[in-house]
Amino acid sequence: MTVSSAFDCHGHSGDEIFDAIVLGAGITGLVSASILHDLGCRNIAVIDEFENIGGNHIDRSINGYTFDIGSLIFQDDSPLLNYFPELLEHYVPIKPTWGKLTPQAFVTSYPLSIRDDIVRAGPWGIFRIVLSAAFSRVARRRIGNAREFARYWIGDYLLRRSGLESYMKRFFGVPADWVDLEFAEKRMLWIKEHASPRVLLRYVRRHRAPGPTNRQLARPREGFNALYEVAARTLRQRGSVFHLGERIESITRRGTQFDVRTGGRRLTAQRLISTIPIARTLALCGVREDPGLASVTLISLYFSFDGNRGFDCSILYNFAHDGAWKRLTMYSDFYGRVEGREYFGVEVIAGHANDSVTIAEQDFRAHVAKNGLFAGDLVCEGSQVVPCAYPIYTGQAHQRVSRALAQLADFGIESFGRQGGFDYQPTARVSTLNAAAHLMPTRTSDA
């Protein structure tokens, strides 16, 4: 692979000239680079201000434990493997289970349990659930935000009794009635699906739905770096160059050429793909108008534990009415214990803990003790704060996103992905399909 750095009619002396530049080395950026190679690009620069490949899929190794930020679950039929089939042998096969801590202080199935959320309410409670749901369907047809969306399908009473309303605030980072309907429909379609008579009847009859036909997989025991370095090695062999941990200073355009300046270097290409936050890209282009797009800052707490944790599931969501934490993942269920100790990670919206790691840890300890969880030796091994963890749609954000993307498109930049498109993408599958749809629309049906 050769990168041109000589003066010619398209560049200046000292330029590093590429066929394309990709901003961001997360899944969307990696898949984009692979697709661009498929389209004929011989040399591609992938730039990320993070020092690691994988975007917000970050791992930390502490005292023999490997902790994560980001979803660690993949599937063996993921379209990501169409672009990087060599990843498959590095995954760890797992059988994850999901549960939730209820407002009634016990753990049950996630996201909805007919037995615990409805039947245990008793005859009067069941009557109130049915009456509330019927009233919402008839009298509250106008749906304008996430709370109204959930209320329409399950009613006010079950919304609160199940803890879903509390969890929505914990997930969104703001009250659910602030969150745009477009985001609610994208993120919480399962509410509508679980509220259908067919699904409810299946629960009542205790009919077990067929299990997934694909295999569930987790990142390697060593962490995300061990996984994404495999993809990066493939891209390097195809002609990609990675510049990691480099601060991007500016983006300019000269005719059909883009110049991207980082500390000490200037990279030039005729095509520029951005998967980094929209506001950041606009600022780099000299557009000072802030689109006002809010993102969640996430605190991850890393614990080891010896004792009785009080539940069996590997992933636990907090549906209680109190407690700042929203989800915990028992990594040791997938990778085994270390010196007899379990280890897990906890996610907390920073704003719910006054942007303080100390407060987040204290709140978690107090809350799980109150609910009878983690009775034993609980040690906080470390923490991580990640800004722009995922986007939140409030105040008709989709309209501001459209305007911002139009500005970037006018500049000639193709911007998409979780950050680059301000598009909530919960899985690698969704991110991969999204990148393919933007770069190779005819391939989306095959991806």
C-alpha positions as CSV (number, residue, x, y, z in Angstrom):
1,M,0.0,0.0,0.0
2,T,1.4,3.4,-1.0
3,V,0.2,6.8,0.2
4,S,1.1,9.6,-2.1
5,S,2.6,12.6,-0.4
6,A,4.2,14.5,-3.3
7,F,3.0,17.8,-4.7
8,D,0.6,17.5,-7.7
9,C,-2.3,19.4,-9.3
10,H,-4.7,18.1,-6.6
11,G,-2.6,18.7,-3.4
12,H,0.2,20.5,-1.7
13,S,3.6,19.4,-0.7
14,G,3.4,17.2,2.4
15,D,-0.2,16.1,1.8
16,E,-1.1,12.5,2.4
17,I,-3.4,11.7,-0.5
18,F,-6.1,9.0,-0.3
19,D,-9.0,7.8,-2.4
20,A,-11.3,8.3,0.7
21,I,-11.1,9.4,4.3
22,V,-13.3,7.9,7.0
23,L,-13.8,9.8,10.3
24,G,-14.4,7.4,13.1
25,A,-13.2,3.9,13.7
26,G,-16.3,2.4,15.2
27,I,-18.3,-0.4,13.6
28,T,-19.9,2.1,11.1
29,G,-16.4,3.4,10.2
30,L,-14.9,0.0,9.8
31,V,-17.8,-1.3,7.6
32,S,-17.7,1.9,5.6
33,A,-14.0,1.4,4.9
34,S,-14.6,-2.2,3.8
35,I,-17.4,-1.2,1.5
36,L,-15.3,1.6,0.0
37,H,-12.6,-0.9,-0.8
38,D,-15.3,-3.1,-2.5
39,L,-16.2,0.0,-4.5
40,G,-12.6,0.3,-5.8
41,C,-10.9,2.6,-3.3
42,R,-7.3,1.4,-3.0
43,N,-6.0,3.6,-0.2
44,I,-8.3,4.9,2.7
45,A,-7.4,6.8,5.8
46,V,-9.4,6.0,8.9
47,I,-9.1,8.7,11.6
48,D,-10.3,8.6,15.2
49,E,-9.6,10.8,18.1
50,F,-10.0,7.8,20.4
51,E,-6.8,5.7,20.8
52,N,-8.8,2.5,20.3
53,I,-10.5,0.9,17.3
54,G,-14.2,0.2,17.9
55,G,-15.7,3.6,18.8
56,N,-17.7,3.4,22.0
57,H,-17.0,-0.3,22.3
58,I,-14.2,0.2,24.8
59,D,-12.8,-2.3,27.2
60,R,-10.6,-1.9,30.3
61,S,-8.5,-4.6,31.9
62,I,-8.2,-4.3,35.7
63,N,-6.7,-6.9,38.1
64,G,-7.4,-9.7,35.7
65,Y,-10.9,-8.6,34.8
66,T,-11.9,-7.2,31.4
67,F,-14.8,-4.8,31.5
68,D,-16.7,-3.2,28.7
69,I,-18.6,-0.1,27.5
70,G,-21.1,-0.9,24.8
71,S,-23.2,-3.9,23.9
72,L,-21.0,-7.1,23.9
73,I,-23.6,-9.4,22.4
74,F,-23.4,-10.4,18.7
75,Q,-25.0,-13.1,16.5
76,D,-23.4,-15.6,14.1
77,D,-25.7,-14.4,11.3
78,S,-24.8,-10.7,11.7
79,P,-24.2,-8.9,8.5
80,L,-21.0,-7.6,10.1
81,L,-19.6,-11.0,9.3
82,N,-20.3,-10.5,5.6
83,Y,-17.6,-7.8,5.7
84,F,-15.3,-9.4,8.3
85,P,-15.9,-13.2,8.4
86,E,-12.6,-13.6,10.2
87,L,-14.2,-12.2,13.3
88,L,-16.4,-15.3,13.9
89,E,-13.6,-17.5,15.3
90,H,-12.8,-14.9,17.9
91,Y,-16.2,-14.6,19.5
92,V,-17.2,-16.5,22.6
93,P,-20.5,-18.5,22.3
94,I,-22.9,-17.5,25.1
95,K,-26.4,-18.1,26.4
96,P,-27.4,-14.8,27.8
97,T,-30.6,-14.3,30.0
98,W,-32.3,-11.0,30.7
99,G,-34.1,-9.9,33.8
100,K,-35.4,-6.8,35.5
101,L,-35.5,-5.5,39.1
102,T,-39.2,-4.5,39.7
103,P,-40.6,-1.7,41.9
104,Q,-41.8,-4.5,44.1
105,A,-38.2,-5.4,44.9
106,F,-37.9,-8.8,43.1
107,V,-36.3,-9.9,39.9
108,T,-38.4,-11.2,37.1
109,S,-38.3,-11.6,33.3
110,Y,-37.5,-8.7,31.0
111,P,-39.2,-6.7,29.6
112,L,-42.7,-7.8,30.7
113,S,-43.8,-10.6,33.0
114,I,-47.5,-11.6,32.8
115,R,-47.2,-13.5,36.1
116,D,-45.4,-10.8,38.1
117,D,-46.5,-7.6,36.4
118,I,-50.1,-8.5,36.0
119,V,-51.3,-11.6,37.9
120,R,-49.5,-10.7,41.1
121,A,-51.4,-7.4,41.1
122,G,-54.4,-9.4,42.3
123,P,-58.0,-9.2,41.1
124,W,-58.4,-5.5,41.8
125,G,-55.0,-4.7,40.3
126,I,-55.8,-6.7,37.1
127,F,-59.1,-4.9,36.8
128,R,-57.3,-1.5,37.1
129,I,-54.7,-2.7,34.4
130,V,-57.5,-3.6,32.0
131,L,-59.5,-0.5,32.6
132,S,-56.5,1.8,32.3
133,A,-55.4,0.2,29.1
134,A,-58.9,0.3,27.6
135,F,-59.2,4.0,28.6
136,S,-55.9,4.8,27.0
137,R,-56.8,3.1,23.7
138,V,-60.1,5.0,23.5
139,A,-59.5,8.4,25.1
140,R,-55.8,9.0,24.5
141,R,-55.3,8.4,20.8
142,R,-53.1,11.5,20.4
143,I,-49.5,10.3,20.8
144,G,-46.8,12.9,20.7
145,N,-44.0,11.6,22.9
146,A,-42.4,8.4,24.4
147,R,-44.6,8.4,27.6
148,E,-47.8,8.8,25.5
149,F,-46.6,6.0,23.2
150,A,-46.2,3.6,26.1
151,R,-49.3,4.7,27.9
152,Y,-51.4,4.2,24.8
153,W,-50.4,0.5,24.5
154,I,-50.4,-0.6,28.2
155,G,-52.2,2.1,30.1
156,D,-51.1,4.4,33.0
157,Y,-51.5,1.8,35.7
158,L,-49.3,-0.9,34.2
159,L,-46.8,1.6,33.0
160,R,-46.1,2.6,36.5
161,R,-46.6,-0.8,38.2
162,S,-44.2,-2.6,35.8
163,G,-41.6,0.1,36.4
164,L,-41.4,0.9,32.7
165,E,-42.0,4.6,33.2
166,S,-39.1,4.8,35.6
167,Y,-36.8,2.8,33.4
168,M,-37.7,5.0,30.4
169,K,-36.5,8.1,32.3
170,R,-33.4,6.2,33.4
171,F,-32.7,5.1,29.8
172,F,-33.5,8.4,28.0
173,G,-31.8,10.5,30.6
174,V,-34.8,12.8,30.7
175,P,-38.5,12.3,31.5
176,A,-40.3,10.2,28.9
177,D,-42.7,13.0,28.0
178,W,-39.8,15.0,26.8
179,V,-38.7,12.4,24.3
180,D,-39.9,12.6,20.7
181,L,-42.3,10.0,19.3
182,E,-39.9,9.1,16.5
183,F,-37.3,8.0,18.9
184,A,-39.8,6.1,21.1
185,E,-41.1,4.1,18.1
186,K,-37.6,3.2,17.1
187,R,-36.3,2.2,20.5
188,M,-39.5,0.9,22.2
189,L,-41.4,-0.9,19.5
190,W,-41.4,-4.0,21.7
191,I,-44.1,-2.3,23.9
192,K,-46.5,-2.3,21.0
193,E,-45.5,-5.9,20.1
194,H,-46.0,-7.2,23.6
195,A,-49.3,-5.4,24.1
196,S,-51.0,-7.2,21.1
197,P,-53.7,-9.7,22.1
198,R,-51.9,-12.5,20.2
199,V,-48.7,-12.1,22.3
200,L,-50.7,-11.7,25.6
201,L,-52.7,-14.9,24.8
202,R,-49.4,-16.7,24.2
203,Y,-48.2,-15.7,27.7
204,V,-51.5,-16.7,29.3
205,R,-51.4,-20.1,27.7
206,R,-47.8,-20.5,28.9
207,H,-46.8,-21.1,25.3
208,R,-43.0,-20.8,24.9
209,A,-42.0,-18.9,21.8
210,P,-39.4,-20.6,19.6
211,G,-35.9,-19.7,20.6
212,P,-33.5,-17.8,18.3
213,T,-32.2,-19.8,15.4
214,N,-28.8,-18.0,15.5
215,R,-26.1,-18.3,18.0
216,Q,-25.5,-15.6,20.6
217,L,-21.9,-14.5,20.8
218,A,-19.8,-12.2,23.0
219,R,-16.6,-10.3,22.3
220,P,-13.3,-12.2,23.1
221,R,-12.4,-12.6,26.7
222,E,-9.4,-10.3,26.1
223,G,-11.8,-7.4,25.2
224,F,-13.0,-5.4,22.2
225,N,-9.5,-4.5,21.1
226,A,-8.7,-8.1,20.4
227,L,-11.8,-8.3,18.2
228,Y,-11.6,-5.1,16.2
229,E,-7.8,-5.3,15.7
230,V,-8.7,-8.4,13.5
231,A,-10.9,-6.3,11.3
232,A,-8.3,-3.5,11.2
233,R,-5.7,-5.9,10.1
234,T,-7.9,-7.0,7.2
235,L,-8.5,-3.4,6.2
236,R,-4.7,-2.6,6.4
237,Q,-4.0,-5.5,4.1
238,R,-6.5,-4.0,1.6
239,G,-5.0,-0.5,1.8
240,S,-6.4,1.3,4.8
241,V,-4.2,3.4,7.1
242,F,-5.4,4.1,10.7
243,H,-4.6,7.3,12.5
244,L,-5.7,6.8,16.1
245,G,-5.6,9.2,19.0
246,E,-5.1,12.2,16.7
247,R,-7.0,15.4,17.3
248,I,-8.8,16.6,14.1
249,E,-8.3,20.3,13.7
250,S,-10.2,21.2,10.6
251,I,-11.9,20.1,7.4
252,T,-11.7,22.3,4.2
253,R,-12.6,21.7,0.6
254,R,-10.7,22.8,-2.5
255,G,-12.8,22.0,-5.6
256,T,-13.4,18.3,-5.4
257,Q,-10.8,17.7,-2.8
258,F,-11.2,17.5,1.0
259,D,-8.4,18.4,3.3
260,V,-8.4,17.0,6.8
261,R,-5.9,18.5,9.2
262,T,-4.8,16.7,12.3
263,G,-1.9,17.5,14.7
264,G,1.1,17.7,12.3
265,R,-0.4,16.2,9.2
266,R,-2.8,17.0,6.3
267,L,-4.8,14.3,4.6
268,T,-6.4,14.8,1.3
269,A,-9.1,12.8,-0.5
270,Q,-12.0,13.2,-3.0
271,R,-14.5,11.4,-0.7
272,L,-15.1,12.0,3.0
273,I,-17.2,9.8,5.2
274,S,-18.1,11.0,8.7
275,T,-19.3,8.7,11.5
276,I,-18.4,11.1,14.3
277,P,-20.9,13.4,16.1
278,I,-22.7,15.8,13.7
279,A,-22.0,18.9,15.7
280,R,-18.3,18.1,15.8
281,T,-18.2,17.6,12.0
282,L,-20.0,20.9,11.4
283,A,-17.6,22.7,13.7
284,L,-14.6,21.2,11.9
285,C,-16.0,22.5,8.6
286,G,-16.3,26.0,10.1
287,V,-20.1,25.9,10.6
288,R,-20.6,27.4,14.0
289,E,-24.3,26.9,14.2
290,D,-25.0,24.4,17.0
291,P,-27.8,22.0,16.0
292,G,-28.6,21.5,19.6
293,L,-28.5,17.7,19.6
294,A,-28.4,16.2,23.0
295,S,-26.5,12.9,23.8
296,V,-26.2,10.8,26.9
297,T,-23.0,10.9,28.9
298,L,-22.6,7.4,30.4
299,I,-20.8,6.4,33.6
300,S,-19.6,2.8,33.7
301,L,-18.8,1.3,37.0
302,Y,-16.7,-1.9,37.2
303,F,-17.2,-4.3,40.1
304,S,-15.9,-7.6,41.4
305,F,-18.0,-9.6,43.9
306,D,-17.9,-12.6,46.2
307,G,-21.1,-13.7,47.8
308,N,-24.8,-14.1,46.9
309,R,-25.8,-11.8,44.1
310,G,-29.5,-12.5,44.5
311,F,-30.5,-13.2,40.9
312,D,-29.7,-15.7,38.1
313,C,-29.9,-13.7,34.9
314,S,-26.7,-12.4,33.2
315,I,-28.1,-9.0,32.3
316,L,-30.3,-7.1,34.7
317,Y,-32.3,-3.9,34.1
318,N,-33.4,-1.5,36.8
319,F,-37.2,-1.0,36.6
320,A,-37.5,0.1,40.2
321,H,-38.7,3.6,40.9
322,D,-35.4,4.6,42.6
323,G,-31.7,4.1,41.9
324,A,-29.7,5.8,39.3
325,W,-28.3,2.7,37.6
326,K,-30.1,1.4,34.5
327,R,-28.4,-1.9,33.6
328,L,-25.7,-4.3,34.7
329,T,-24.0,-7.1,32.9
330,M,-22.4,-10.1,34.6
331,Y,-19.3,-10.6,32.5
332,S,-18.2,-13.6,34.6
333,D,-21.3,-15.5,33.4
334,F,-19.7,-15.5,30.0
335,Y,-16.0,-15.6,30.7
336,G,-15.8,-17.3,34.1
337,R,-14.7,-16.0,37.5
338,V,-11.3,-14.6,38.4
339,E,-9.8,-16.1,41.6
340,G,-13.3,-17.2,42.6
341,R,-14.8,-13.7,42.2
342,E,-17.6,-12.7,39.8
343,Y,-17.2,-9.4,37.9
344,F,-19.7,-7.1,36.2
345,G,-20.3,-3.6,34.8
346,V,-23.0,-1.1,35.7
347,E,-24.3,1.7,33.5
348,V,-25.4,5.0,35.0
349,I,-26.6,8.1,33.1
350,A,-24.2,10.7,34.3
351,G,-26.8,13.4,34.8
352,H,-28.7,11.1,37.2
353,A,-25.6,11.0,39.5
354,N,-24.7,14.7,39.3
355,D,-22.0,13.8,36.8
356,S,-20.1,12.2,39.7
357,V,-18.6,8.7,39.6
358,T,-18.5,8.7,43.4
359,I,-22.2,9.5,43.7
360,A,-23.0,6.9,41.1
361,E,-21.1,4.2,43.0
362,Q,-22.6,5.2,46.4
363,D,-26.1,5.2,44.9
364,F,-25.7,1.8,43.3
365,R,-24.4,0.2,46.6
366,A,-27.2,1.7,48.6
367,H,-29.9,0.6,46.0
368,V,-28.8,-3.0,45.6
369,A,-28.5,-3.4,49.4
370,K,-32.0,-2.0,49.8
371,N,-33.3,-4.6,47.3
372,G,-31.3,-7.6,48.8
373,L,-28.8,-7.9,45.9
374,F,-25.1,-8.5,46.1
375,A,-24.9,-9.6,49.7
376,G,-21.2,-10.1,50.3
377,D,-17.9,-8.5,49.3
378,L,-18.5,-5.9,46.6
379,V,-15.4,-4.1,45.3
380,C,-15.4,-1.2,42.8
381,E,-12.4,-2.0,40.5
382,G,-12.7,1.2,38.4
383,S,-14.9,3.3,36.2
384,Q,-15.1,5.1,32.9
385,V,-17.0,8.2,31.7
386,V,-18.1,8.3,28.0
387,P,-19.6,11.4,26.5
388,C,-21.9,11.1,23.4
389,A,-22.7,7.5,24.4
390,Y,-26.0,7.5,22.4
391,P,-28.3,10.2,21.0
392,I,-31.5,11.4,22.6
393,Y,-34.3,12.9,20.6
394,T,-36.1,15.8,22.3
395,G,-37.8,18.9,20.9
396,Q,-38.4,17.5,17.4
397,A,-34.7,16.7,17.1
398,H,-35.2,14.8,13.8
399,Q,-35.9,18.1,12.1
400,R,-32.6,19.6,13.4
401,V,-30.8,16.4,12.4
402,S,-32.2,16.7,8.8
403,R,-31.0,20.3,8.6
404,A,-27.6,19.5,9.9
405,L,-27.1,16.5,7.6
406,A,-28.3,18.7,4.7
407,Q,-25.5,21.2,5.6
408,L,-22.9,18.5,5.6
409,A,-24.2,17.1,2.3
410,D,-24.0,20.6,0.7
411,F,-20.3,20.6,1.9
412,G,-19.9,17.2,0.2
413,I,-19.6,15.1,3.4
414,E,-21.5,11.8,3.7
415,S,-22.5,11.6,7.4
416,F,-24.3,8.6,8.9
417,G,-24.3,6.1,11.7
418,R,-25.1,6.3,15.4
419,Q,-23.1,9.5,15.8
420,G,-22.8,10.7,12.2
421,G,-26.5,10.4,11.6
422,F,-27.6,11.0,15.2
423,D,-29.4,7.6,14.8
424,Y,-29.9,5.3,17.8
425,Q,-28.4,2.0,16.7
426,P,-28.5,-0.6,19.5
427,T,-26.6,-3.4,17.7
428,A,-23.7,-4.1,15.4
429,R,-26.3,-5.6,13.0
430,V,-28.2,-2.3,12.7
431,S,-25.0,-0.2,12.3
432,T,-23.8,-2.5,9.6
433,L,-27.0,-2.4,7.6
434,N,-27.2,1.4,8.0
435,A,-23.7,1.8,6.5
436,A,-24.5,-0.5,3.6
437,A,-27.7,1.4,3.0
438,H,-25.9,4.7,2.7
439,L,-22.9,3.5,0.6
440,M,-24.4,0.6,-1.4
441,P,-28.2,0.8,-1.4
442,T,-28.6,-2.1,-3.7
443,R,-26.7,-4.4,-1.3
444,T,-29.0,-3.8,1.8
445,S,-31.2,-6.7,0.9
446,D,-28.3,-9.1,0.7
447,A,-26.4,-7.7,3.8
